[in-house]
Protein backbone atom coordinates (compact mmCIF):
# COMPACT_ATOMS: atom_id res chain seq x y z
CA UNK A 1 0.00 0.00 0.00
CA UNK A 2 1.46 3.31 -1.07
CA UNK A 3 1.33 6.34 1.21
CA UNK A 4 -1.08 9.06 0.15
CA UNK A 5 0.67 12.03 -1.39
CA UNK A 6 -0.27 15.31 0.22
CA UNK A 7 -0.86 18.19 -2.15
CA UNK A 8 0.73 21.36 -0.85
CA UNK A 9 -1.27 24.55 -0.75
CA UNK A 10 0.17 27.65 -2.43
CA UNK A 11 0.72 28.96 1.13
CA UNK A 12 2.97 25.99 1.89
CA UNK A 13 4.63 26.08 -1.55
CA UNK A 14 5.53 29.75 -1.29
CA UNK A 15 7.11 29.24 2.14
CA UNK A 16 4.36 30.07 4.64
CA UNK A 17 4.06 33.25 6.68
CA UNK A 18 7.59 34.64 6.11
CA UNK A 19 7.29 34.40 2.33
CA UNK A 20 3.76 35.82 2.21
CA UNK A 21 4.90 38.75 4.37
CA UNK A 22 7.92 39.29 2.11
CA UNK A 23 5.70 39.27 -1.00
CA UNK A 24 3.29 41.80 0.51
CA UNK A 25 6.08 44.04 1.79
CA UNK A 26 7.74 44.08 -1.63
CA UNK A 27 4.39 44.74 -3.34
CA UNK A 28 3.82 47.87 -1.25
CA UNK A 29 7.45 49.01 -1.58
CA UNK A 30 6.99 48.90 -5.33
CA UNK A 31 3.65 50.71 -5.18
CA UNK A 32 5.25 53.38 -3.04
CA UNK A 33 8.23 53.94 -5.33
CA UNK A 34 7.33 53.19 -8.96
CA UNK A 35 6.26 56.39 -10.74
CA UNK A 36 4.03 54.40 -13.10
CA UNK A 37 1.91 53.19 -10.14
CA UNK A 38 1.21 56.62 -8.68
CA UNK A 39 -2.45 56.29 -9.67
CA UNK A 40 -3.09 53.44 -7.26
CA UNK A 41 -0.65 54.73 -4.64
CA UNK A 42 -2.68 57.88 -4.18
CA UNK A 43 -5.78 55.75 -3.45
CA UNK A 44 -4.07 54.53 -0.28
CA UNK A 45 -3.36 56.19 3.04
CA UNK A 46 0.00 57.90 3.43
CA UNK A 47 1.02 55.13 5.85
CA UNK A 48 0.75 51.83 3.99
CA UNK A 49 1.18 49.62 7.08
CA UNK A 50 -2.58 49.06 7.53
CA UNK A 51 -3.05 48.07 3.90
CA UNK A 52 0.02 45.87 4.08
CA UNK A 53 -1.27 44.01 7.13
CA UNK A 54 -4.73 43.49 5.61
CA UNK A 55 -3.28 42.15 2.35
CA UNK A 56 -1.03 39.80 4.32
CA UNK A 57 -4.01 38.52 6.34
CA UNK A 58 -6.09 38.08 3.19
CA UNK A 59 -3.38 36.34 1.16
CA UNK A 60 -2.63 33.91 3.98
CA UNK A 61 -6.12 32.49 3.64
CA UNK A 62 -6.40 32.97 -0.12
CA UNK A 63 -3.22 30.92 -0.57
CA UNK A 64 -4.70 28.11 1.55
CA UNK A 65 -3.07 28.97 4.86
CA UNK A 66 -4.62 30.27 8.06
CA UNK A 67 -7.83 32.25 7.51
CA UNK A 68 -6.45 35.25 9.39
CA UNK A 69 -8.46 37.90 7.56
CA UNK A 70 -11.77 36.06 8.04
CA UNK A 71 -11.00 35.47 11.73
CA UNK A 72 -10.37 39.18 12.27
CA UNK A 73 -12.73 40.93 9.85
CA UNK A 74 -15.20 38.34 8.55
CA UNK A 75 -15.67 37.49 4.88
CA UNK A 76 -13.46 39.63 2.65
CA UNK A 77 -16.10 40.79 0.14
CA UNK A 78 -13.18 42.31 -1.77
CA UNK A 79 -15.13 43.86 -4.60
CA UNK A 80 -17.61 45.50 -2.23
CA UNK A 81 -14.79 46.82 -0.03
CA UNK A 82 -13.16 48.42 -3.07
CA UNK A 83 -16.32 50.03 -4.50
CA UNK A 84 -15.49 53.45 -3.00
CA UNK A 85 -12.47 53.50 -5.34
CA UNK A 86 -12.72 53.98 -9.09
CA UNK A 87 -10.92 50.95 -10.50
CA UNK A 88 -10.52 50.58 -14.24
CA UNK A 89 -8.03 49.03 -16.63
CA UNK A 90 -5.26 51.47 -15.67
CA UNK A 91 -5.61 50.79 -11.93
CA UNK A 92 -5.79 47.04 -12.53
CA UNK A 93 -2.65 47.17 -14.64
CA UNK A 94 -0.79 49.31 -12.10
CA UNK A 95 -1.70 46.85 -9.34
CA UNK A 96 -0.54 43.96 -11.51
CA UNK A 97 2.74 45.75 -12.28
CA UNK A 98 3.54 45.77 -8.57
CA UNK A 99 2.33 42.23 -7.92
CA UNK A 100 4.08 40.75 -10.97
CA UNK A 101 7.41 42.28 -10.00
CA UNK A 102 6.97 41.22 -6.35
CA UNK A 103 6.18 37.67 -7.47
CA UNK A 104 9.22 37.65 -9.77
CA UNK A 105 11.46 38.71 -6.90
CA UNK A 106 10.00 36.57 -4.11
CA UNK A 107 8.71 33.32 -5.67
CA UNK A 108 11.55 31.21 -7.06
CA UNK A 109 9.40 28.35 -8.37
CA UNK A 110 8.44 29.31 -11.92
CA UNK A 111 5.34 27.07 -12.07
CA UNK A 112 4.02 28.40 -8.76
CA UNK A 113 4.79 31.96 -9.82
CA UNK A 114 2.86 31.49 -13.08
CA UNK A 115 -0.16 30.00 -11.25
CA UNK A 116 -0.19 32.82 -8.72
CA UNK A 117 0.18 35.47 -11.41
CA UNK A 118 -2.77 33.99 -13.31
CA UNK A 119 -4.89 33.96 -10.14
CA UNK A 120 -3.90 37.53 -9.28
CA UNK A 121 -4.70 38.70 -12.81
CA UNK A 122 -8.21 37.23 -12.57
CA UNK A 123 -8.70 38.78 -9.14
CA UNK A 124 -7.43 42.19 -10.27
CA UNK A 125 -9.70 42.10 -13.29
CA UNK A 126 -12.67 41.20 -11.08
CA UNK A 127 -12.01 44.30 -8.96
CA UNK A 128 -12.72 46.63 -11.90
CA UNK A 129 -15.78 48.70 -11.14
CA UNK A 130 -15.57 51.55 -13.65
CA UNK A 131 -17.21 51.29 -17.04
CA UNK A 132 -14.79 52.17 -19.79
CA UNK A 133 -15.43 52.62 -23.49
CA UNK A 134 -13.50 50.96 -26.25
C-alpha positions as CSV (number, residue, x, y, z in Angstrom):
1,X,0.0,0.0,0.0
2,X,1.5,3.3,-1.1
3,X,1.3,6.3,1.2
4,X,-1.1,9.1,0.2
5,X,0.7,12.0,-1.4
6,X,-0.3,15.3,0.2
7,X,-0.9,18.2,-2.1
8,X,0.7,21.4,-0.9
9,X,-1.3,24.6,-0.7
10,X,0.2,27.6,-2.4
11,X,0.7,29.0,1.1
12,X,3.0,26.0,1.9
13,X,4.6,26.1,-1.6
14,X,5.5,29.8,-1.3
15,X,7.1,29.2,2.1
16,X,4.4,30.1,4.6
17,X,4.1,33.2,6.7
18,X,7.6,34.6,6.1
19,X,7.3,34.4,2.3
20,X,3.8,35.8,2.2
21,X,4.9,38.8,4.4
22,X,7.9,39.3,2.1
23,X,5.7,39.3,-1.0
24,X,3.3,41.8,0.5
25,X,6.1,44.0,1.8
26,X,7.7,44.1,-1.6
27,X,4.4,44.7,-3.3
28,X,3.8,47.9,-1.2
29,X,7.5,49.0,-1.6
30,X,7.0,48.9,-5.3
31,X,3.6,50.7,-5.2
32,X,5.3,53.4,-3.0
33,X,8.2,53.9,-5.3
34,X,7.3,53.2,-9.0
35,X,6.3,56.4,-10.7
36,X,4.0,54.4,-13.1
37,X,1.9,53.2,-10.1
38,X,1.2,56.6,-8.7
39,X,-2.5,56.3,-9.7
40,X,-3.1,53.4,-7.3
41,X,-0.6,54.7,-4.6
42,X,-2.7,57.9,-4.2
43,X,-5.8,55.7,-3.5
44,X,-4.1,54.5,-0.3
45,X,-3.4,56.2,3.0
46,X,0.0,57.9,3.4
47,X,1.0,55.1,5.8
48,X,0.7,51.8,4.0
49,X,1.2,49.6,7.1
50,X,-2.6,49.1,7.5
51,X,-3.1,48.1,3.9
52,X,0.0,45.9,4.1
53,X,-1.3,44.0,7.1
54,X,-4.7,43.5,5.6
55,X,-3.3,42.1,2.4
56,X,-1.0,39.8,4.3
57,X,-4.0,38.5,6.3
58,X,-6.1,38.1,3.2
59,X,-3.4,36.3,1.2
60,X,-2.6,33.9,4.0
61,X,-6.1,32.5,3.6
62,X,-6.4,33.0,-0.1
63,X,-3.2,30.9,-0.6
64,X,-4.7,28.1,1.5
65,X,-3.1,29.0,4.9
66,X,-4.6,30.3,8.1
67,X,-7.8,32.3,7.5
68,X,-6.5,35.2,9.4
69,X,-8.5,37.9,7.6
70,X,-11.8,36.1,8.0
71,X,-11.0,35.5,11.7
72,X,-10.4,39.2,12.3
73,X,-12.7,40.9,9.9
74,X,-15.2,38.3,8.5
75,X,-15.7,37.5,4.9
76,X,-13.5,39.6,2.7
77,X,-16.1,40.8,0.1
78,X,-13.2,42.3,-1.8
79,X,-15.1,43.9,-4.6
80,X,-17.6,45.5,-2.2
81,X,-14.8,46.8,0.0
82,X,-13.2,48.4,-3.1
83,X,-16.3,50.0,-4.5
84,X,-15.5,53.4,-3.0
85,X,-12.5,53.5,-5.3
86,X,-12.7,54.0,-9.1
87,X,-10.9,50.9,-10.5
88,X,-10.5,50.6,-14.2
89,X,-8.0,49.0,-16.6
90,X,-5.3,51.5,-15.7
91,X,-5.6,50.8,-11.9
92,X,-5.8,47.0,-12.5
93,X,-2.6,47.2,-14.6
94,X,-0.8,49.3,-12.1
95,X,-1.7,46.8,-9.3
96,X,-0.5,44.0,-11.5
97,X,2.7,45.8,-12.3
98,X,3.5,45.8,-8.6
99,X,2.3,42.2,-7.9
100,X,4.1,40.8,-11.0
101,X,7.4,42.3,-10.0
102,X,7.0,41.2,-6.4
103,X,6.2,37.7,-7.5
104,X,9.2,37.7,-9.8
105,X,11.5,38.7,-6.9
106,X,10.0,36.6,-4.1
107,X,8.7,33.3,-5.7
108,X,11.6,31.2,-7.1
109,X,9.4,28.3,-8.4
110,X,8.4,29.3,-11.9
111,X,5.3,27.1,-12.1
112,X,4.0,28.4,-8.8
113,X,4.8,32.0,-9.8
114,X,2.9,31.5,-13.1
115,X,-0.2,30.0,-11.3
116,X,-0.2,32.8,-8.7
117,X,0.2,35.5,-11.4
118,X,-2.8,34.0,-13.3
119,X,-4.9,34.0,-10.1
120,X,-3.9,37.5,-9.3
121,X,-4.7,38.7,-12.8
122,X,-8.2,37.2,-12.6
123,X,-8.7,38.8,-9.1
124,X,-7.4,42.2,-10.3
125,X,-9.7,42.1,-13.3
126,X,-12.7,41.2,-11.1
127,X,-12.0,44.3,-9.0
128,X,-12.7,46.6,-11.9
129,X,-15.8,48.7,-11.1
130,X,-15.6,51.6,-13.6
131,X,-17.2,51.3,-17.0
132,X,-14.8,52.2,-19.8
133,X,-15.4,52.6,-23.5
134,X,-13.5,51.0,-26.2
